[in-house]
Amino acid sequence: MSRDDSHPCRNRPALRQAGFSLLEGLLAAALVMVITLGIMPLFTRSIIQNVAGKESTLSSNYARSTSEEMISLPLDREALRPVVSELSRETCEDYEAGTGWTLRDPCSADPAGTPTWTRQTTIQQFSIRDIYDADTASGTPTFTNPIPGYAAADDQLDAFVHIRQLVVTTEGQRTPDSPLGKGRRVDLVNLRGF
C-alpha cells in the first residue's frame, strides 16, 4: 500500500497539547490577586459609608418623629412648657432593639442597659425681644434669655412668652474607637411663635 501524502491531515505538524502551563496559571492567579487587592478597599469603604448613611437616616427620622409630634400639639399643652420655675423642660429616652424607646428620668442618670440610640428633647420659651437682640455678626437671634416656666394661673408671665424653642437631639451610642466610627448625632431645632 502506498502512502498518500496529499491528504490534508498528514501534512499538518503535530499539535501541542491544549491547556495552560503551570507558569501561565501562576501568572493568571497573580494578576487576579493584584486586581482584587486593589479593589478591596473600595468595597470596605462602601460598606462603611452605607452603614453611616443608614445611621444618619435613622437618627434624623427619630428626631423628626418627636419634633413632629410636639409641633402638632397645641401651644398651651403642659408638654410644651418648661417646668414651673425652671428655664427648660428636658425629656430623655433610650432605644434598645426589641424594647423600643424607654423614658430615662432624670436625664443625668445613666441609661439602663446598653441603648443603641438616645434622644433628648429640650423646650425653652423666649420673648420677642430676643429676636431684636440678634447677634450683629450673623444677624441671627441669640435666644440667650429663656423665660422660666410658669403656673397655668400665672397669666402675667404668659404675656411675655412669644416663642417656644424645641430642640430634639438623637445620637447613636457607638464609641469613637469602633471600626465604624462614632455614632451619628442629629440636632433639630424648631421655633413656634404665638
N, C-alpha and C positions, 0 to 999 in steps of 0.2 A: 504494500500500500504506500502510495506516495504521499508526501506531505504537501498540503495545500497552504502556501503562505499568503494567499490572497484573502483569507478570512479575516475580518476586522478585529476580532478578539485576539488573534495571535500576534498582531503587530504592536499591540499596546504594551508599554513597560509594566512591570509588576507594580501594583498599587500598594502604598503603605497601609498599615492597619489604621482604621478610623478611630478617633477618640483624642483625649487630651493626654499630654505627657505630665509627669509629676511636676515639673517646673512650671508648666502653664497653669496647672491647678493652684500651685502656691502663689503665683503672681496674681491670679484672679482673686483668691482669698484675701491677699494683702490689699488689693485695690478696694474691695468691698469693705474691709475693715477701716481703711483710711477715710472713705466716704461716710461710713456710719459714725465714726468718731467725730467727724466734722459736723454732722447734722444733729447729733445727740444733744448738745447744749440748747439747740432751738426747741426741742421737744420739752426739756425740763423747764425752760423759761416759759414756754407756752402753758404748761401745767400750773406754774406759779401764778401767772397772770390770770388764768381762768379762775383760780381759787380767790384771788384778790378781787376780781370783778364780781364774783358771786357774793363775797362778804360785803362789798360796798353796796350792792343792790339790797341785800338783806338789811344792812344797817340803816340805809335811808328809808326802806319800807317800814321797818319797825318804828323809826322816828316819825315818819309821815302818818302812820295809822293813829298814834297817840295824839299828834298835833291836830289831825282832822276831827278826832273825837272831841277834843277840847274846844275847837273852833265852832263846832256845831252846837255847843251848849249856850244857853242864854247867859249874858254877862253877869246877871245877879246871882248865879248859882254859887254855892259855897266852894265848889271845886275850883272855881276861877278866881278866888280871892286869897290873898296872903292870910296866914294865920293871924288872929287878933293880936295886936301889939307887936307883931313880927314884921320884918321887911320883905319876907318871901314865904312861899309855900313850896316845899320840896317833897317830891314823891320818888322813891327809888324802887326799881323792880329788877329781878334777876330771872334769866331764862335758862332753863335746862331742858334738853331734849327729853321728851316723854312726859314731863310735868307742865311745861309751858311757863308762863310768866307768874312769878310769885312776888308779893309785896315785901319789901325789906324796911322795917321801921325800927329805929331811926336810920337815916341814910348813912350815918357814920359807922354803923355796925358792919361787921364782916359778913359777907354773903354766906348763906348756909350751903354747903356742898361746893361744887365747882361749876359755877354757871358759865355758859358759853357766851352769853351777852348780858350786859347791864344797860338799864335805861333810867335816866334821871330827868324828871320834869320839874322845872322851876318857874314859878309865877310871881311876878312883881307888878306893881302898879305905879304910875307916874302921872305927874301933872303936865299940862300942855306947855308949861314954862320950860321943860327940859328940851323941847324942840327948838325953842328960841335960844337956848344956851348951847347952841351947836358948837362943835369943835371947829375953830376958824380955819384950820389947815385942810380938813377934809370936807367941811360943810355938813357933816352928818350929826344927828342928835347924839348927845353923850349918854343920856339916861343914867346919870350918876346919883340922883336923889330920889330913891324909891320912897313911896309913901307907905307907912305901916298899915297892916290890916286893921279893920275896924269892925265893931259890933254892928249887927244889922240895924239897930235902933239909932246908931250914930250917923245921922244924915248930914251933919256939918262937915265931917271929913269926906263924905261921899261927893260933895260938890267940887272937891279939888282933884278927884281922880278922873282923868280923861283918857288914859291909855293903860292897857294891860299888856305886859310883855310875857310871852310864853316861850320858854327855851326847853327844847327836848334834845337830850344828848344820848345817843346809843353808842356802845363801844364793845367790840369783840374782846374777849378776855384771854387772847393768846399772848404769850410772853414775847418780848423782843428777840430773845435768842432762839426762838422757834425757827425751823427751816423755812417756814413761810413768812417770817417776819411778825411784827406786832399786829394785833387785831385792829381792824378798821374802826374809825370814830367819825360820827356824823353829828353836827350841831345844827338844829333847825330853830330859827328864831321867827316868831310871829308876833305882830303887833295888832292889837284890836283897840280901836277907838270908839268912844260913845259919848 
